[in-house]
Amino acid sequence: MTETLDGLRLSRLADDDLELLLLVRHFELKLLELYGRGELGGTTHTCLGQEYVPVALRPLLGPADHVFSNHRGHGHYLARFRDPHGLLAEIMGRRGAVCGGVGGSQHIHRDRYLSTGVQGESMPVAAGVALHLKRAEPGALACVHIGDGTWGEGAVYEALNLAALWRLPLLVVVENNGIAQSTPTASQMAGTVAGRAAAFGIPHLQVVSTDVNEIRLTLEEEVARVREAGPLVVEFVTHRLGPHSKGDDVRPADAVRAARDSDWYGRYAHHHPEQFHRIDGAVRAEVQAVADEVAARPLSRWEAPCA
């Protein structure tokens, strides 16, 4: 294991970035713990293993940009707002919930952020918003997160077609974790993400690194170009550390083991132990305090639409 960790060295992060990474990680772990104890209803889809994607993108997106998330979107929300209290209250149905407790884990709307559990739904909506931004707010963009499984939806291609034709400021972030719910990507998707983007004449960039600093350097100019020149598909080759939802992991043991061996969490702890353990302990305590405080709140009441 040490040899694997040494071969995948991650650069040292600013404390703020590491705090956010760990906030997402421990928030997601806390959700699985609460579900396991029967304290939450419904379902949830964690982004364990993929936390670095929204953290790397965070400073590249401004307040005027729109972010469209998906069913695996807690990290996207936390990177945007750093609001674990509001998000957990939403999932638990407690007072102070982002959307009054009616959106739950998957359906969140706040300011210029929207998540949905319907695969592919956000693509045409994001394209329409990108058209509005091009006309009314030049320089702003729409960023939409989708997975590899979403490329089976026709709405994806309709949106890409218009984005290419009209040179819309649309940033498509593909979190390709190699499995669509329980089906390996190779068994359900012909060709490649790059090839499908190329069919519309849209540039494609593949990111295999999990190093937040490296990813930002790679994407900074590319994201800036989207604001002026048109759409871009950025494909993150990542892994899903946890189950599809709260407990339905059908992957073989060796696939789960490979995901854990390449996970950023253990690698970063190995290479930057002092900083990691100092911040990791503090964030664990913060998430526990959030969970205790939110669980003690009264049930939420629907009083007004989401913000």
N, C-alpha and C positions, 0 to 999 in steps of 0.2 A: 504493500500500500504506500509506503514511503517513497518508493521509486516512482510510482504513478503521480503522487503529489508533487514531487520535485520536477517532474517533466512537464507540469502544467502550471507553472508559477504565475500567480496573479500579482499585478502591481499594487502597491500600497494606495489605499483610497483615503480621501479626506474623511474625517470623522463623521461629517454630515451624511456622506454617501453610505458609509458602512452602517450608520444608525438606521437609515431608511431601508437598506437591504435586510437588516436584522428585524426591523419592525414588521416588514411583510412576512418574513419567515416565521416569526413567533406568533403573529396574528393568525396565520393559516394553521399552524400547529394547535393553537388554542381552540380554533373552530372545530377541528377534528376531535379534540379532547372533549369539548362540550357536547358534540353530537354523540360521541361514544358513551357519555354519561346520561344521555337522554334529555339533556337540557335545551336542545334546539330541535325544531321540527323542520319538515321539508327536506331539502337537499342543499348541497353546496359543492362547488368545484374549485379546488385550491390551485394556486399557481406555484406550488412547491417545486423548486428547481429552476423556475423561469423568472424569478424575482429580478434578476439583473437587467432584463429587457426594459421595463418601464423606468427603472432607476437610471439606466444609461441614457434614455431618451429625455428624461425630465428637464434638464436645462436647455435642450434643443427646441422645446415647445414653449410658446409664450401664452399669456392669459387670453390673447385674442384668438388663439387656435382652438379648434373643436377636437375633442377626443371621443371616439366611438369605441367602446369596449365590447366584450362578449361575455359568455357564461363563466369564463375563467378570469374574472376581471378585478379581483380585490387588490392585486398589486398595482393595477393601472389607477384605481381610485386613490389608493394611499400615496402613490407617487405624485398624483395631481394635487391632493388636498391635505395629506398628513392628518387625517381625521379618523383615527381608529374608534373613538367614542361613537361618532355618528354612524359609522358603518356597522359596528357591532350592534348598536341599538336597532338599526334597520333589520339586521339578520335575526335578532332576538325578539323583535316586536316590542321594543321599550321606548319610553318617552325620549325625545331628542333624536329620533331616527331621521335619516336623511330624507326619506319619502314617506314619513308617517307610519312606517312599518308595513306598507302594502307592497313594496317592491321586493323585499327579501334579499337573498344573496345575489340574484342575477340581474334584476331590473332596477337600475339606479339612474336618476336624473338630477344633476346639480349644475347650475350655470351652463357652461359649454361642455359638459360631460354627459354621456349617455351610454349605458350598458344594456344588453339584451341577451336573453338565452336562445333566441331564434337564430339558427345558423344562416349567415349571409344577409340577414335583414339590414344590417348597418351599412353594407356597401352602397346600395343605391341612395340611401339617405345621406351618407357621407359625400357622395358625388354631387347630390343636389346642394348640400351646404357649401361644398367647394365652389360650385358655380356661383352661388350667392357671394361668397367671399371674394372671388375674382372680380365681380362686378362692383361690390359695395365696400369691401375692405381689402384692397390689394395689399399683399404681403403676408396675410394670414393664410393658414392652411387647415385642412381637415385630415386628421390622423385616424385611421381605422385599423383596429387589431382583429385579425382573423387567424384561424388555425389551418393546418394542412387539410383537415377533413372538409372545411368549408368550400374548397375548390370543386366540390361536387354540386354546388348550387348555381343555378343559371343566373341568379341575380348578380353574382360576382362578375360574370362576363359582360352582362349588360352595362354594369357600372364602369368596368374597365374600358369598354368600347367608347362610351361617352367621355370619360376622362381623357382618353387619348385624342379623340376628335377635337375636343374643346380645350385641350391643354389645361386641365383643371389642376389646382394646387391640392392634390390628393396624395397623401403618404399612406401606402398600404403596408402595414407591418404584419408579416406572416410569422407566427410562432410555430414552427414546424417541429413538433416533438415526436414525430415518427409513428403516431398512433391516433386513429380517429375513434374515440371512445374505447372500443375493444378490438378494432380492426387495424392491423399494421398498414401504414400508408402504402407500402409496396403492393398490398393486396387490393387496394381500392382506388388508386390514382395512377393513371397512365401518364407517361412523360414526366416532365419536371415543372416546378413552379417557374423557373427561368424560361422554359420553353413556352409556357402559356402566357407569360408577360410579353415575351418577344412577338407573339402572334398579333399583339395589338401595337407593337412598336414602342412599348413602355420599357424604360431601363429597369434592370434588375440587379440587386446587390445582395450577395449572400454573406452572412456573418456567421462564422463558426466559433469565434472567440467568446468567452464569458467574462472577459476582463472589461470592467466598466470604463476605465480610462481609455483603453484601446478602442473600444466601440465608439465612444464619443468622438475621438479624433478621426475615425474613419467616416462617421456619418455627418459631422458638422457641416461640411461644404455641400454634401449631397442633399441634406434637408433644406439648407438655404436655397439650393437650386430649385427645389420643388415649388417654393414660394413664387418664383418668377417664370420657370420654364415648363412646369407641368408635372404629371404624376411619376411616382417612383414606387417600385415594389422592393421592400427590404425583407429578405428571408433570413430569420434567425434559426439556425440548426441547433435545437435545444433538446431538452429532455423533460419528461414529466416525472417528477420524483414520487409523487403520491398517486392514489387511485384516480380513476376518471371522475367520480364524485366522492362521496364520503366513505365508501367501502367496497367498491366493485372493481378490484384490480384483478384482471385475468391474465396478466402478462406472465411469461415463464420467469422462474427465479433468476436465471442468468441475466435477463433483460433488466430486471429491477436492480440487481447487483451492479451492472454496468452503469446504470443511471446514478446510483449512489457513489460509485468510485469517481465519477467525473463531476460530481456536484461541487459548486463553488464554495459551499459552506465549510466543508472539511479542508479543502485546499487552502482557503484563505486563513483558517485557523492555524494551519501547519506553517505557513510562511510568515505570518504576522501575528504571532501568539499574544504578545503583550497588548497590542491595540485591540485585537479581537476579543480576548477574554474580558478586558475592561468594559468594553461596550456591550458585549453579548449579555453579560450579567445584568447590566443596567436596563437593557431593553426587555429582557425576560421579566424583570420586576415591573417595568412599565406596563407591559401587556397584561400581566396578572392583575395589576391595580385597575386597569381599564375594565377587564372582565368582571371583577368584583363590584366595581362602581355601577356598571351598566346593568348587571344582573339584579341589583338592589332597586333599580328604578321601577316605577309603576308601568303597566302595559301602555303601549302607545295608543293614541286616539287619532283617527283621521279627521283633520280639521281644514286642510287646504291642500291644493296641488303641490307637487314637489317644487323646490326652489328653481 
